[in-house]
């Protein structure tokens, strides 16, 4: 299937590894030029070089903290005209409801709610003026089914989902399509960290911790970054123009819900 986005330019946040990298790779394979962002320059440059070698597309890298105003300004200045925005940031740490202070919530909001909102506010006007744009926010399956130990993530991502629900419907008539991708557990550093926490808490092996989590996923495994990237690329395509303000689960069936 021709996704019809060759020659477009995408800004993909937190794209040196994990799900963000999967999205960047999938878009590059469709002929999309990239602006890749991450905090650490070394891994970012290595991932960008691999994408250039495989696809031949133009890749601009910006090492910056996208959750800070200074970092966003740096990324947006380097990005220029953006047709596709993929927002992404690492999730807050796990814990109990009694663990978190106001500062913990503010940090979660900055990373997982206010940063995507700020990027959308910065880029939607020019997309709308050109009559075409695609925005995909990487959120979490916890938006559909809250995860008790991830209360900070539950709270911040639910706020972002509410913002998108209204905004997507306001700008769809101008050709700007906004949707959210809700990952379950994928084989990334985040899964490694969560499984490691189970190992420490229960005194079991990593293999046992993963087996426990696999048992909660009907697919019986973790997702891959390639699968996730392919779904993201479709939502950025010419074929997704009638999908507006949707929350798409990629969780191997882990969330048990009819709707």
Helices and strands as residue ranges (DSSP letters): E 9-12, H 18-29, E 33-38, H 41-55, E 59-63, H 69-79, E 84-87, G 97-99, H 102-109, I 110-114, H 115-130, E 133-138, G 141-143, G 148-150, H 151-171, G 172-174, E 176-183, H 189-202, H 206-214, H 225-235, G 238-240, E 247-250
